[in-house]
């Protein structure tokens, strides 16, 4: 799968520099992208876990994330050409879309 040599990272300081370069300085693109790009160049034991924890503790990413609602989403359909959505049209069939 890999035909190139990877640089083995040995210090925590270097890990932090790499995480900053590939996550913080890369527009906070997300965990998967950071892992993919880091693993193309570097190796240390626990790369995926380190990136996961880094992104999890990133204040910028937390600000961008929308809060999860405890309520279920409500799905609805618009029917074009109908004057009233409260009137039942037996000739129309609707499907529930997740």
Secondary structure, DSSP 8 states (H G I E B T S, - for coil): ---S--EE---HHHHHHHHHHHTGGGTT--HHHHHHHHHTTEE-TTHHHHHHHHHHT-HHHHHHS----SS--------TT-S-TTS--TT-------
